[in-house]
Amino acid sequence: MHESAKNIEKNPHEGKKTIDVDILIEMEGYGKKLGVSSIAYTKVNPNFIFKDFEILYDNAVIFTMEMNKELIATNPSIECSKEIFRTYAGLGVQ
């Protein structure tokens, strides 16, 4: 989270606020290839933004990835932690 916040200034402050349908389809296909379970779109609720943090846009794309239920059920354990980090790494691919 802190790394994301530190790097926000590298993002364009005046980027596009809409997405072309072809790019959207390409992005969704790429996400599925990476193992993304679902993709959703929403307005960002400002109440969910940490105090003194900045967001550049009021729209968000949400990617989810299913975790292995058996491994998650072992919490707290190394196996569970590895499963959590597997999904974090998978969702963090650019």
N, C-alpha and C positions, 0 to 999 in steps of 0.2 A: 504494500500500500504506500509506504513512504517513498519507494523508488518511483512509483507512478506519479505521486504528487511532485517529486523533485523534477521529473521530466515533462511536466505539463507545459512548461514554457517553450519546449521544443515543438509543440503542436501548433498548427496554424490557427491564429485567433480569428481569422476571417475566412474559414473554409466554407464548403458547400453545405447547405442545409437540406438538400434533397439528394436522392440517389436515383440514377438512371436504372430502369427496369433490368436492362441487360447486365449491369454491374451487380445488381441485387441478386439475380439468378446465379451469376458466377460466384459471388461470395457465399451464397447458401450451398452451392455444390461443393466448393472448396471446404467449407465447414464440415459437411457430411463426410468428405474424404478423410478429414482429420479425426473423425470419430465423434463429432458434435451430435448430441441426441436431439436437441431442438434449438430453434432460433426464434426469438420474439423481438418485438419492437414496442417501445413505450416512451412516454414523456418522463423525464427525471423529476421525481418529487424532491423539491429543495430541502424538505425536512430530513431527507436521508443523506445529505451531504455533511461531512464533518465540519465543525466550526473552523473557520479560517482557511478552508479549502476552497479551491476555485474549480468550477466546471466551465467548459467552453461552449457547450451546446445543451439545449434542453431536451434533446432526443437521445435515446440510447438503443443500442443493439445488444441483446442478451443472448449469450451462448451457454448452453448447458451440456454437461457430459455425465452420463450415468456412472455411478460408482458401483463396484462389486459389493453387494449387500452382505455377503458372508465375511468379507474382509473388514467392512465397516463395523459389523457386529462384534469384532474382536477388540474394539476400543476399550481401554487404552492399550495399544500394542504397536510394535514396529510395523507389523503387517498393515494395520489400519493407517498408520502414518504414511507408509509407502503408497497406499492406494489413493489417499488424499493428494499427495504430491504428484502422483501420476496424472490425475485429472487437472490439477493446477498447471502442470507443464504442458499438457495437451491443449488446454484452453489458451495458454500464453504464446502459442506458436504464431508467428507472423507470416 
